[in-house]
Amino acid sequence: MPRPHGFAYAQHGDGAVVVTHHGREAATLRGGRAARFLAEVAAGGEQLVMARWTGAYKHGNERTARNHPRNRGR
């Protein structure tokens, strides 16, 4: 799986954090969520953290879900 890329974030004066992906807004975090996000980003792995927080993160279970009996053709 390729590493996440194209994410950026900006912290605003009111404490909100806006996360963008390739220039398009992907998430806006405020309050405690913004503080937790900034702490994780400071710890390292910025791109992976931003991908996870925005939901643009593949979990590796796509193949398993595709093969589940409920998702197979009849």
mmCIF file of the N, C-alpha and C atoms, coordinates in Angstrom:
data_MODEL
# 
_entry.id   MODEL 
# 
loop_
_atom_site.group_PDB 
_atom_site.id 
_atom_site.type_symbol 
_atom_site.label_atom_id 
_atom_site.label_alt_id 
_atom_site.label_comp_id 
_atom_site.label_asym_id 
_atom_site.label_entity_id 
_atom_site.label_seq_id 
_atom_site.pdbx_PDB_ins_code 
_atom_site.Cartn_x 
_atom_site.Cartn_y 
_atom_site.Cartn_z 
_atom_site.occupancy 
_atom_site.B_iso_or_equiv 
_atom_site.pdbx_formal_charge 
_atom_site.auth_seq_id 
_atom_site.auth_comp_id 
_atom_site.auth_asym_id 
_atom_site.auth_atom_id 
_atom_site.pdbx_PDB_model_num 
ATOM 1   N N  . MET A 1 1  ? 0.855   -1.154  0.000  1.00 0.00 ? 1  MET A N  1 
ATOM 2   C CA . MET A 1 1  ? 0.000   0.000   0.000  1.00 0.00 ? 1  MET A CA 1 
ATOM 3   C C  . MET A 1 1  ? 0.914   1.233   0.000  1.00 0.00 ? 1  MET A C  1 
ATOM 4   N N  . PRO A 1 2  ? 0.652   2.207   -0.876 1.00 0.00 ? 2  PRO A N  1 
ATOM 5   C CA . PRO A 1 2  ? 1.494   3.407   -0.903 1.00 0.00 ? 2  PRO A CA 1 
ATOM 6   C C  . PRO A 1 2  ? 1.284   4.245   0.352  1.00 0.00 ? 2  PRO A C  1 
ATOM 7   N N  . ARG A 1 3  ? 2.317   4.981   0.691  1.00 0.00 ? 3  ARG A N  1 
ATOM 8   C CA . ARG A 1 3  ? 2.235   5.857   1.857  1.00 0.00 ? 3  ARG A CA 1 
ATOM 9   C C  . ARG A 1 3  ? 1.329   7.040   1.551  1.00 0.00 ? 3  ARG A C  1 
ATOM 10  N N  . PRO A 1 4  ? 0.577   7.536   2.523  1.00 0.00 ? 4  PRO A N  1 
ATOM 11  C CA . PRO A 1 4  ? -0.288  8.698   2.297  1.00 0.00 ? 4  PRO A CA 1 
ATOM 12  C C  . PRO A 1 4  ? 0.551   9.924   1.938  1.00 0.00 ? 4  PRO A C  1 
ATOM 13  N N  . HIS A 1 5  ? 0.029   10.770  1.080  1.00 0.00 ? 5  HIS A N  1 
ATOM 14  C CA . HIS A 1 5  ? 0.711   12.003  0.716  1.00 0.00 ? 5  HIS A CA 1 
ATOM 15  C C  . HIS A 1 5  ? -0.318  13.044  0.285  1.00 0.00 ? 5  HIS A C  1 
ATOM 16  N N  . GLY A 1 6  ? 0.106   14.288  0.215  1.00 0.00 ? 6  GLY A N  1 
ATOM 17  C CA . GLY A 1 6  ? -0.775  15.355  -0.237 1.00 0.00 ? 6  GLY A CA 1 
ATOM 18  C C  . GLY A 1 6  ? -1.566  16.033  0.861  1.00 0.00 ? 6  GLY A C  1 
ATOM 19  N N  . PHE A 1 7  ? -1.325  15.676  2.110  1.00 0.00 ? 7  PHE A N  1 
ATOM 20  C CA . PHE A 1 7  ? -2.046  16.283  3.217  1.00 0.00 ? 7  PHE A CA 1 
ATOM 21  C C  . PHE A 1 7  ? -1.291  17.489  3.757  1.00 0.00 ? 7  PHE A C  1 
ATOM 22  N N  . ALA A 1 8  ? -2.035  18.468  4.242  1.00 0.00 ? 8  ALA A N  1 
ATOM 23  C CA . ALA A 1 8  ? -1.458  19.637  4.901  1.00 0.00 ? 8  ALA A CA 1 
ATOM 24  C C  . ALA A 1 8  ? -2.469  20.103  5.950  1.00 0.00 ? 8  ALA A C  1 
ATOM 25  N N  . TYR A 1 9  ? -1.991  20.877  6.917  1.00 0.00 ? 9  TYR A N  1 
ATOM 26  C CA . TYR A 1 9  ? -2.917  21.407  7.909  1.00 0.00 ? 9  TYR A CA 1 
ATOM 27  C C  . TYR A 1 9  ? -2.537  22.838  8.240  1.00 0.00 ? 9  TYR A C  1 
ATOM 28  N N  . ALA A 1 10 ? -3.532  23.586  8.697  1.00 0.00 ? 10 ALA A N  1 
ATOM 29  C CA . ALA A 1 10 ? -3.318  24.971  9.107  1.00 0.00 ? 10 ALA A CA 1 
ATOM 30  C C  . ALA A 1 10 ? -4.035  25.186  10.432 1.00 0.00 ? 10 ALA A C  1 
ATOM 31  N N  . GLN A 1 11 ? -3.339  25.809  11.361 1.00 0.00 ? 11 GLN A N  1 
ATOM 32  C CA . GLN A 1 11 ? -3.923  26.098  12.662 1.00 0.00 ? 11 GLN A CA 1 
ATOM 33  C C  . GLN A 1 11 ? -4.375  27.552  12.663 1.00 0.00 ? 11 GLN A C  1 
ATOM 34  N N  . HIS A 1 12 ? -5.616  27.791  13.033 1.00 0.00 ? 12 HIS A N  1 
ATOM 35  C CA . HIS A 1 12 ? -6.189  29.131  13.040 1.00 0.00 ? 12 HIS A CA 1 
ATOM 36  C C  . HIS A 1 12 ? -6.122  29.740  14.439 1.00 0.00 ? 12 HIS A C  1 
ATOM 37  N N  . GLY A 1 13 ? -6.307  31.032  14.513 1.00 0.00 ? 13 GLY A N  1 
ATOM 38  C CA . GLY A 1 13 ? -6.214  31.761  15.775 1.00 0.00 ? 13 GLY A CA 1 
ATOM 39  C C  . GLY A 1 13 ? -7.225  31.332  16.816 1.00 0.00 ? 13 GLY A C  1 
ATOM 40  N N  . ASP A 1 14 ? -8.379  30.847  16.392 1.00 0.00 ? 14 ASP A N  1 
ATOM 41  C CA . ASP A 1 14 ? -9.404  30.424  17.345 1.00 0.00 ? 14 ASP A CA 1 
ATOM 42  C C  . ASP A 1 14 ? -9.175  29.000  17.848 1.00 0.00 ? 14 ASP A C  1 
ATOM 43  N N  . GLY A 1 15 ? -8.049  28.383  17.460 1.00 0.00 ? 15 GLY A N  1 
ATOM 44  C CA . GLY A 1 15 ? -7.711  27.045  17.916 1.00 0.00 ? 15 GLY A CA 1 
ATOM 45  C C  . GLY A 1 15 ? -8.151  25.941  16.971 1.00 0.00 ? 15 GLY A C  1 
ATOM 46  N N  . ALA A 1 16 ? -8.901  26.285  15.930 1.00 0.00 ? 16 ALA A N  1 
ATOM 47  C CA . ALA A 1 16 ? -9.349  25.275  14.964 1.00 0.00 ? 16 ALA A CA 1 
ATOM 48  C C  . ALA A 1 16 ? -8.183  24.860  14.073 1.00 0.00 ? 16 ALA A C  1 
ATOM 49  N N  . VAL A 1 17 ? -8.227  23.635  13.629 1.00 0.00 ? 17 VAL A N  1 
ATOM 50  C CA . VAL A 1 17 ? -7.228  23.101  12.708 1.00 0.00 ? 17 VAL A CA 1 
ATOM 51  C C  . VAL A 1 17 ? -7.974  22.611  11.472 1.00 0.00 ? 17 VAL A C  1 
ATOM 52  N N  . VAL A 1 18 ? -7.540  23.076  10.297 1.00 0.00 ? 18 VAL A N  1 
ATOM 53  C CA . VAL A 1 18 ? -8.150  22.652  9.040  1.00 0.00 ? 18 VAL A CA 1 
ATOM 54  C C  . VAL A 1 18 ? -7.148  21.749  8.325  1.00 0.00 ? 18 VAL A C  1 
ATOM 55  N N  . VAL A 1 19 ? -7.573  20.546  8.003  1.00 0.00 ? 19 VAL A N  1 
ATOM 56  C CA . VAL A 1 19 ? -6.735  19.583  7.290  1.00 0.00 ? 19 VAL A CA 1 
ATOM 57  C C  . VAL A 1 19 ? -7.190  19.563  5.837  1.00 0.00 ? 19 VAL A C  1 
ATOM 58  N N  . THR A 1 20 ? -6.231  19.686  4.911  1.00 0.00 ? 20 THR A N  1 
ATOM 59  C CA . THR A 1 20 ? -6.548  19.645  3.492  1.00 0.00 ? 20 THR A CA 1 
ATOM 60  C C  . THR A 1 20 ? -5.841  18.469  2.844  1.00 0.00 ? 20 THR A C  1 
ATOM 61  N N  . HIS A 1 21 ? -6.427  18.010  1.744  1.00 0.00 ? 21 HIS A N  1 
ATOM 62  C CA . HIS A 1 21 ? -5.815  16.939  0.953  1.00 0.00 ? 21 HIS A CA 1 
ATOM 63  C C  . HIS A 1 21 ? -5.800  17.412  -0.491 1.00 0.00 ? 21 HIS A C  1 
ATOM 64  N N  . HIS A 1 22 ? -4.594  17.602  -1.016 1.00 0.00 ? 22 HIS A N  1 
ATOM 65  C CA . HIS A 1 22 ? -4.401  18.146  -2.364 1.00 0.00 ? 22 HIS A CA 1 
ATOM 66  C C  . HIS A 1 22 ? -5.174  19.445  -2.538 1.00 0.00 ? 22 HIS A C  1 
ATOM 67  N N  . GLY A 1 23 ? -5.128  20.306  -1.528 1.00 0.00 ? 23 GLY A N  1 
ATOM 68  C CA . GLY A 1 23 ? -5.733  21.632  -1.602 1.00 0.00 ? 23 GLY A CA 1 
ATOM 69  C C  . GLY A 1 23 ? -7.207  21.702  -1.285 1.00 0.00 ? 23 GLY A C  1 
ATOM 70  N N  . ARG A 1 24 ? -7.865  20.585  -1.082 1.00 0.00 ? 24 ARG A N  1 
ATOM 71  C CA . ARG A 1 24 ? -9.300  20.584  -0.762 1.00 0.00 ? 24 ARG A CA 1 
ATOM 72  C C  . ARG A 1 24 ? -9.488  20.263  0.707  1.00 0.00 ? 24 ARG A C  1 
ATOM 73  N N  . GLU A 1 25 ? -10.395 20.975  1.354  1.00 0.00 ? 25 GLU A N  1 
ATOM 74  C CA . GLU A 1 25 ? -10.628 20.770  2.782  1.00 0.00 ? 25 GLU A CA 1 
ATOM 75  C C  . GLU A 1 25 ? -11.145 19.365  3.027  1.00 0.00 ? 25 GLU A C  1 
ATOM 76  N N  . ALA A 1 26 ? -10.480 18.661  3.952  1.00 0.00 ? 26 ALA A N  1 
ATOM 77  C CA . ALA A 1 26 ? -10.869 17.289  4.276  1.00 0.00 ? 26 ALA A CA 1 
ATOM 78  C C  . ALA A 1 26 ? -11.481 17.184  5.670  1.00 0.00 ? 26 ALA A C  1 
ATOM 79  N N  . ALA A 1 27 ? -11.062 18.052  6.599  1.00 0.00 ? 27 ALA A N  1 
ATOM 80  C CA . ALA A 1 27 ? -11.595 18.000  7.964  1.00 0.00 ? 27 ALA A CA 1 
ATOM 81  C C  . ALA A 1 27 ? -11.315 19.311  8.675  1.00 0.00 ? 27 ALA A C  1 
ATOM 82  N N  . THR A 1 28 ? -12.190 19.663  9.593  1.00 0.00 ? 28 THR A N  1 
ATOM 83  C CA . THR A 1 28 ? -11.982 20.800  10.486 1.00 0.00 ? 28 THR A CA 1 
ATOM 84  C C  . THR A 1 28 ? -12.108 20.276  11.907 1.00 0.00 ? 28 THR A C  1 
ATOM 85  N N  . LEU A 1 29 ? -11.077 20.480  12.697 1.00 0.00 ? 29 LEU A N  1 
ATOM 86  C CA . LEU A 1 29 ? -11.053 19.986  14.074 1.00 0.00 ? 29 LEU A CA 1 
ATOM 87  C C  . LEU A 1 29 ? -11.049 21.171  15.016 1.00 0.00 ? 29 LEU A C  1 
ATOM 88  N N  . ARG A 1 30 ? -11.805 21.072  16.097 1.00 0.00 ? 30 ARG A N  1 
ATOM 89  C CA . ARG A 1 30 ? -11.895 22.151  17.078 1.00 0.00 ? 30 ARG A CA 1 
ATOM 90  C C  . ARG A 1 30 ? -11.760 21.583  18.486 1.00 0.00 ? 30 ARG A C  1 
ATOM 91  N N  . GLY A 1 31 ? -11.372 22.440  19.402 1.00 0.00 ? 31 GLY A N  1 
ATOM 92  C CA . GLY A 1 31 ? -11.320 22.079  20.816 1.00 0.00 ? 31 GLY A CA 1 
ATOM 93  C C  . GLY A 1 31 ? -10.357 20.952  21.132 1.00 0.00 ? 31 GLY A C  1 
ATOM 94  N N  . GLY A 1 32 ? -10.836 20.001  21.910 1.00 0.00 ? 32 GLY A N  1 
ATOM 95  C CA . GLY A 1 32 ? -10.014 18.880  22.359 1.00 0.00 ? 32 GLY A CA 1 
ATOM 96  C C  . GLY A 1 32 ? -9.520  17.998  21.217 1.00 0.00 ? 32 GLY A C  1 
ATOM 97  N N  . ARG A 1 33 ? -10.361 17.846  20.196 1.00 0.00 ? 33 ARG A N  1 
ATOM 98  C CA . ARG A 1 33 ? -9.940  17.034  19.050 1.00 0.00 ? 33 ARG A CA 1 
ATOM 99  C C  . ARG A 1 33 ? -8.761  17.681  18.344 1.00 0.00 ? 33 ARG A C  1 
ATOM 100 N N  . ALA A 1 34 ? -8.789  19.003  18.213 1.00 0.00 ? 34 ALA A N  1 
ATOM 101 C CA . ALA A 1 34 ? -7.670  19.708  17.571 1.00 0.00 ? 34 ALA A CA 1 
ATOM 102 C C  . ALA A 1 34 ? -6.402  19.550  18.393 1.00 0.00 ? 34 ALA A C  1 
ATOM 103 N N  . ALA A 1 35 ? -6.512  19.631  19.707 1.00 0.00 ? 35 ALA A N  1 
ATOM 104 C CA . ALA A 1 35 ? -5.344  19.495  20.576 1.00 0.00 ? 35 ALA A CA 1 
ATOM 105 C C  . ALA A 1 35 ? -4.745  18.082  20.470 1.00 0.00 ? 35 ALA A C  1 
ATOM 106 N N  . ARG A 1 36 ? -5.608  17.058  20.451 1.00 0.00 ? 36 ARG A N  1 
ATOM 107 C CA . ARG A 1 36 ? -5.117  15.677  20.305 1.00 0.00 ? 36 ARG A CA 1 
ATOM 108 C C  . ARG A 1 36 ? -4.448  15.472  18.946 1.00 0.00 ? 36 ARG A C  1 
ATOM 109 N N  . PHE A 1 37 ? -5.054  16.048  17.906 1.00 0.00 ? 37 PHE A N  1 
ATOM 110 C CA . PHE A 1 37 ? -4.484  15.940  16.570 1.00 0.00 ? 37 PHE A CA 1 
ATOM 111 C C  . PHE A 1 37 ? -3.097  16.579  16.526 1.00 0.00 ? 37 PHE A C  1 
ATOM 112 N N  . LEU A 1 38 ? -2.955  17.784  17.069 1.00 0.00 ? 38 LEU A N  1 
ATOM 113 C CA . LEU A 1 38 ? -1.662  18.469  17.049 1.00 0.00 ? 38 LEU A CA 1 
ATOM 114 C C  . LEU A 1 38 ? -0.610  17.703  17.842 1.00 0.00 ? 38 LEU A C  1 
ATOM 115 N N  . ALA A 1 39 ? -1.014  17.070  18.938 1.00 0.00 ? 39 ALA A N  1 
ATOM 116 C CA . ALA A 1 39 ? -0.076  16.273  19.725 1.00 0.00 ? 39 ALA A CA 1 
ATOM 117 C C  . ALA A 1 39 ? 0.407   15.065  18.922 1.00 0.00 ? 39 ALA A C  1 
ATOM 118 N N  . GLU A 1 40 ? -0.488  14.413  18.192 1.00 0.00 ? 40 GLU A N  1 
ATOM 119 C CA . GLU A 1 40 ? -0.099  13.263  17.372 1.00 0.00 ? 40 GLU A CA 1 
ATOM 120 C C  . GLU A 1 40 ? 0.818   13.682  16.231 1.00 0.00 ? 40 GLU A C  1 
ATOM 121 N N  . VAL A 1 41 ? 0.512   14.814  15.594 1.00 0.00 ? 41 VAL A N  1 
ATOM 122 C CA . VAL A 1 41 ? 1.342   15.300  14.499 1.00 0.00 ? 41 VAL A CA 1 
ATOM 123 C C  . VAL A 1 41 ? 2.743   15.629  15.011 1.00 0.00 ? 41 VAL A C  1 
ATOM 124 N N  . ALA A 1 42 ? 2.824   16.231  16.202 1.00 0.00 ? 42 ALA A N  1 
ATOM 125 C CA . ALA A 1 42 ? 4.124   16.589  16.778 1.00 0.00 ? 42 ALA A CA 1 
ATOM 126 C C  . ALA A 1 42 ? 4.951   15.342  17.097 1.00 0.00 ? 42 ALA A C  1 
ATOM 127 N N  . ALA A 1 43 ? 4.276   14.229  17.375 1.00 0.00 ? 43 ALA A N  1 
ATOM 128 C CA . ALA A 1 43 ? 4.980   12.990  17.702 1.00 0.00 ? 43 ALA A CA 1 
ATOM 129 C C  . ALA A 1 43 ? 5.609   12.344  16.466 1.00 0.00 ? 43 ALA A C  1 
ATOM 130 N N  . GLY A 1 44 ? 5.168   12.737  15.275 1.00 0.00 ? 44 GLY A N  1 
ATOM 131 C CA . GLY A 1 44 ? 5.762   12.208  14.043 1.00 0.00 ? 44 GLY A CA 1 
ATOM 132 C C  . GLY A 1 44 ? 4.750   11.534  13.150 1.00 0.00 ? 44 GLY A C  1 
ATOM 133 N N  . GLY A 1 45 ? 5.158   11.300  11.900 1.00 0.00 ? 45 GLY A N  1 
ATOM 134 C CA . GLY A 1 45 ? 4.292   10.630  10.937 1.00 0.00 ? 45 GLY A CA 1 
ATOM 135 C C  . GLY A 1 45 ? 3.127   11.492  10.491 1.00 0.00 ? 45 GLY A C  1 
ATOM 136 N N  . GLU A 1 46 ? 3.401   12.753  10.161 1.00 0.00 ? 46 GLU A N  1 
ATOM 137 C CA . GLU A 1 46 ? 2.345   13.715  9.835  1.00 0.00 ? 46 GLU A CA 1 
ATOM 138 C C  . GLU A 1 46 ? 1.353   13.201  8.804  1.00 0.00 ? 46 GLU A C  1 
ATOM 139 N N  . GLN A 1 47 ? 1.829   12.715  7.669  1.00 0.00 ? 47 GLN A N  1 
ATOM 140 C CA . GLN A 1 47 ? 0.934   12.298  6.595  1.00 0.00 ? 47 GLN A CA 1 
ATOM 141 C C  . GLN A 1 47 ? 0.018   11.155  7.030  1.00 0.00 ? 47 GLN A C  1 
ATOM 142 N N  . LEU A 1 48 ? 0.555   10.198  7.734  1.00 0.00 ? 48 LEU A N  1 
ATOM 143 C CA . LEU A 1 48 ? -0.246  9.071   8.196  1.00 0.00 ? 48 LEU A CA 1 
ATOM 144 C C  . LEU A 1 48 ? -1.285  9.520   9.225  1.00 0.00 ? 48 LEU A C  1 
ATOM 145 N N  . VAL A 1 49 ? -0.890  10.408  10.120 1.00 0.00 ? 49 VAL A N  1 
ATOM 146 C CA . VAL A 1 49 ? -1.820  10.925  11.133 1.00 0.00 ? 49 VAL A CA 1 
ATOM 147 C C  . VAL A 1 49 ? -2.964  11.673  10.457 1.00 0.00 ? 49 VAL A C  1 
ATOM 148 N N  . MET A 1 50 ? -2.635  12.540  9.491  1.00 0.00 ? 50 MET A N  1 
ATOM 149 C CA . MET A 1 50 ? -3.686  13.304  8.812  1.00 0.00 ? 50 MET A CA 1 
ATOM 150 C C  . MET A 1 50 ? -4.601  12.395  8.008  1.00 0.00 ? 50 MET A C  1 
ATOM 151 N N  . ALA A 1 51 ? -4.055  11.364  7.379  1.00 0.00 ? 51 ALA A N  1 
ATOM 152 C CA . ALA A 1 51 ? -4.887  10.415  6.632  1.00 0.00 ? 51 ALA A CA 1 
ATOM 153 C C  . ALA A 1 51 ? -5.848  9.706   7.571  1.00 0.00 ? 51 ALA A C  1 
ATOM 154 N N  . ARG A 1 52 ? -5.362  9.305   8.718  1.00 0.00 ? 52 ARG A N  1 
ATOM 155 C CA . ARG A 1 52 ? -6.206  8.602   9.684  1.00 0.00 ? 52 ARG A CA 1 
ATOM 156 C C  . ARG A 1 52 ? -7.301  9.505   10.230 1.00 0.00 ? 52 ARG A C  1 
ATOM 157 N N  . TRP A 1 53 ? -6.968  10.739  10.561 1.00 0.00 ? 53 TRP A N  1 
ATOM 158 C CA . TRP A 1 53 ? -7.948  11.657  11.145 1.00 0.00 ? 53 TRP A CA 1 
ATOM 159 C C  . TRP A 1 53 ? -9.007  12.089  10.139 1.00 0.00 ? 53 TRP A C  1 
ATOM 160 N N  . THR A 1 54 ? -8.686  12.094  8.859  1.00 0.00 ? 54 THR A N  1 
ATOM 161 C CA . THR A 1 54 ? -9.671  12.507  7.858  1.00 0.00 ? 54 THR A CA 1 
ATOM 162 C C  . THR A 1 54 ? -10.490 11.347  7.333  1.00 0.00 ? 54 THR A C  1 
ATOM 163 N N  . GLY A 1 55 ? -10.104 10.127  7.644  1.00 0.00 ? 55 GLY A N  1 
ATOM 164 C CA . GLY A 1 55 ? -10.837 8.970   7.172  1.00 0.00 ? 55 GLY A CA 1 
ATOM 165 C C  . GLY A 1 55 ? -10.372 8.499   5.807  1.00 0.00 ? 55 GLY A C  1 
ATOM 166 N N  . ALA A 1 56 ? -9.348  9.141   5.242  1.00 0.00 ? 56 ALA A N  1 
ATOM 167 C CA . ALA A 1 56 ? -8.821  8.745   3.935  1.00 0.00 ? 56 ALA A CA 1 
ATOM 168 C C  . ALA A 1 56 ? -7.688  7.745   4.148  1.00 0.00 ? 56 ALA A C  1 
ATOM 169 N N  . TYR A 1 57 ? -7.986  6.694   4.859  1.00 0.00 ? 57 TYR A N  1 
ATOM 170 C CA . TYR A 1 57 ? -6.962  5.737   5.268  1.00 0.00 ? 57 TYR A CA 1 
ATOM 171 C C  . TYR A 1 57 ? -7.462  4.344   4.979  1.00 0.00 ? 57 TYR A C  1 
ATOM 172 N N  . LYS A 1 58 ? -6.731  3.588   4.191  1.00 0.00 ? 58 LYS A N  1 
ATOM 173 C CA . LYS A 1 58 ? -7.144  2.217   3.883  1.00 0.00 ? 58 LYS A CA 1 
ATOM 174 C C  . LYS A 1 58 ? -6.716  1.306   5.032  1.00 0.00 ? 58 LYS A C  1 
ATOM 175 N N  . HIS A 1 59 ? -7.631  0.482   5.473  1.00 0.00 ? 59 HIS A N  1 
ATOM 176 C CA . HIS A 1 59 ? -7.378  -0.375  6.620  1.00 0.00 ? 59 HIS A CA 1 
ATOM 177 C C  . HIS A 1 59 ? -6.821  -1.737  6.241  1.00 0.00 ? 59 HIS A C  1 
ATOM 178 N N  . GLY A 1 60 ? -6.763  -2.050  4.963  1.00 0.00 ? 60 GLY A N  1 
ATOM 179 C CA . GLY A 1 60 ? -6.228  -3.325  4.536  1.00 0.00 ? 60 GLY A CA 1 
ATOM 180 C C  . GLY A 1 60 ? -7.249  -4.449  4.526  1.00 0.00 ? 60 GLY A C  1 
ATOM 181 N N  . ASN A 1 61 ? -8.511  -4.144  4.798  1.00 0.00 ? 61 ASN A N  1 
ATOM 182 C CA . ASN A 1 61 ? -9.521  -5.199  4.841  1.00 0.00 ? 61 ASN A CA 1 
ATOM 183 C C  . ASN A 1 61 ? -10.426 -5.175  3.614  1.00 0.00 ? 61 ASN A C  1 
ATOM 184 N N  . GLU A 1 62 ? -10.054 -4.425  2.579  1.00 0.00 ? 62 GLU A N  1 
ATOM 185 C CA . GLU A 1 62 ? -10.914 -4.327  1.412  1.00 0.00 ? 62 GLU A CA 1 
ATOM 186 C C  . GLU A 1 62 ? -11.106 -5.679  0.734  1.00 0.00 ? 62 GLU A C  1 
ATOM 187 N N  . ARG A 1 63 ? -10.034 -6.457  0.620  1.00 0.00 ? 63 ARG A N  1 
ATOM 188 C CA . ARG A 1 63 ? -10.134 -7.760  -0.034 1.00 0.00 ? 63 ARG A CA 1 
ATOM 189 C C  . ARG A 1 63 ? -11.003 -8.696  0.793  1.00 0.00 ? 63 ARG A C  1 
ATOM 190 N N  . THR A 1 64 ? -10.846 -8.661  2.099  1.00 0.00 ? 64 THR A N  1 
ATOM 191 C CA . THR A 1 64 ? -11.652 -9.509  2.977  1.00 0.00 ? 64 THR A CA 1 
ATOM 192 C C  . THR A 1 64 ? -13.131 -9.166  2.831  1.00 0.00 ? 64 THR A C  1 
ATOM 193 N N  . ALA A 1 65 ? -13.453 -7.893  2.794  1.00 0.00 ? 65 ALA A N  1 
ATOM 194 C CA . ALA A 1 65 ? -14.846 -7.477  2.670  1.00 0.00 ? 65 ALA A CA 1 
ATOM 195 C C  . ALA A 1 65 ? -15.427 -7.889  1.322  1.00 0.00 ? 65 ALA A C  1 
ATOM 196 N N  . ARG A 1 66 ? -14.622 -7.797  0.265  1.00 0.00 ? 66 ARG A N  1 
ATOM 197 C CA . ARG A 1 66 ? -15.098 -8.160  -1.062 1.00 0.00 ? 66 ARG A CA 1 
ATOM 198 C C  . ARG A 1 66 ? -15.440 -9.649  -1.125 1.00 0.00 ? 66 ARG A C  1 
ATOM 199 N N  . ASN A 1 67 ? -14.707 -10.467 -0.381 1.00 0.00 ? 67 ASN A N  1 
ATOM 200 C CA . ASN A 1 67 ? -14.927 -11.904 -0.411 1.00 0.00 ? 67 ASN A CA 1 
ATOM 201 C C  . ASN A 1 67 ? -15.966 -12.389 0.600  1.00 0.00 ? 67 ASN A C  1 
ATOM 202 N N  . HIS A 1 68 ? -16.531 -11.497 1.378  1.00 0.00 ? 68 HIS A N  1 
ATOM 203 C CA . HIS A 1 68 ? -17.535 -11.888 2.356  1.00 0.00 ? 68 HIS A CA 1 
ATOM 204 C C  . HIS A 1 68 ? -18.782 -12.390 1.618  1.00 0.00 ? 68 HIS A C  1 
ATOM 205 N N  . PRO A 1 69 ? -19.432 -13.442 2.128  1.00 0.00 ? 69 PRO A N  1 
ATOM 206 C CA . PRO A 1 69 ? -20.601 -13.997 1.441  1.00 0.00 ? 69 PRO A CA 1 
ATOM 207 C C  . PRO A 1 69 ? -21.691 -12.969 1.135  1.00 0.00 ? 69 PRO A C  1 
ATOM 208 N N  . ARG A 1 70 ? -21.881 -12.001 1.983  1.00 0.00 ? 70 ARG A N  1 
ATOM 209 C CA . ARG A 1 70 ? -22.908 -10.990 1.774  1.00 0.00 ? 70 ARG A CA 1 
ATOM 210 C C  . ARG A 1 70 ? -22.589 -10.139 0.551  1.00 0.00 ? 70 ARG A C  1 
ATOM 211 N N  . ASN A 1 71 ? -21.317 -9.996  0.186  1.00 0.00 ? 71 ASN A N  1 
ATOM 212 C CA . ASN A 1 71 ? -20.924 -9.132  -0.919 1.00 0.00 ? 71 ASN A CA 1 
ATOM 213 C C  . ASN A 1 71 ? -20.673 -9.874  -2.223 1.00 0.00 ? 71 ASN A C  1 
ATOM 214 N N  . ARG A 1 72 ? -20.737 -11.185 -2.192 1.00 0.00 ? 72 ARG A N  1 
ATOM 215 C CA . ARG A 1 72 ? -20.547 -11.977 -3.413 1.00 0.00 ? 72 ARG A CA 1 
ATOM 216 C C  . ARG A 1 72 ? -21.849 -12.057 -4.183 1.00 0.00 ? 72 ARG A C  1 
ATOM 217 N N  . GLY A 1 73 ? -21.733 -12.173 -5.490 1.00 0.00 ? 73 GLY A N  1 
ATOM 218 C CA . GLY A 1 73 ? -22.929 -12.341 -6.315 1.00 0.00 ? 73 GLY A CA 1 
ATOM 219 C C  . GLY A 1 73 ? -23.624 -13.653 -6.022 1.00 0.00 ? 73 GLY A C  1 
ATOM 220 N N  . ARG A 1 74 ? -24.873 -13.742 -6.268 1.00 0.00 ? 74 ARG A N  1 
ATOM 221 C CA . ARG A 1 74 ? -25.628 -14.975 -5.970 1.00 0.00 ? 74 ARG A CA 1 
ATOM 222 C C  . ARG A 1 74 ? -25.520 -15.952 -7.078 1.00 0.00 ? 74 ARG A C  1 
# 
